[in-house]
Amino acid sequence: MTTPHNCSDLDQLLRLIGMLGDPTEKDFWQTWRTKNDGYSYDKIKGCITGLARAEQDGMHDYRAHDFADYVLMLFTTDTADEDAELAETIGRQMTPGDTKTVGTRFLEDLRATAWRVWRDHHDADAAATMQEWIRAPFSSESEKWRSIREASSA
């Protein structure tokens, strides 16, 4: 059994993905991600399908982290022009109104939410981090620092 999580950001990320439309519609992916093949669609489908099994197999953190990682990767563009084009395309799918603003805000929200899901389902633990830093010597303790570095590389 997994530890319960407050996953409001994961819920929000799934809702944002849902705003893109029904993936069972003909040409769903091509209607808004015109310069992409089916790889991205398959990755998102695989991650969401995995999330549905996560509670049974105890892999919630891993699957949520993996899903957020792919969302961050798949909704990244290389240039400001590409980003504006993607925002405009997504905006057109969502509203007949101010498509640029809607698409831009959608991408900002999607990326920020995916980042929080990625961060919050990472295996870093605050208490463990504190203990690691408490045990670590100050850099001025060069001999102790060197011996720790040598021991960890051995």
Number of C-alpha atoms within 10 A of each C-alpha: 8 12 9 8 10 9 13 11 17 22 12 16 24 17 12 17 15 11 13 17 15 11 13 8 9 9 9 14 20 13 15 19 17 10 8 12 11 10 10 17 17 11 16 18 14 13 21 17 12 19 21 12 14 17 16 11 12 13 16 21 21 17 23 24 24 22 26 27 17 17 23 17 13 16 14 14 13 7 9 9 10 12 17 17 16 23 23 20 19 23 24 18 17 17 12 9 10 12 18 19 14 20 24 20 14 20 21 13 15 21 19 15 23 27 19 16 25 25 15 19 20 14 11 10 9 9 8 10 10 11 10 11 10 10 8 13 15 11 10 8 10 11 11 14 15 13 11 13 11 10 9 8 7 5
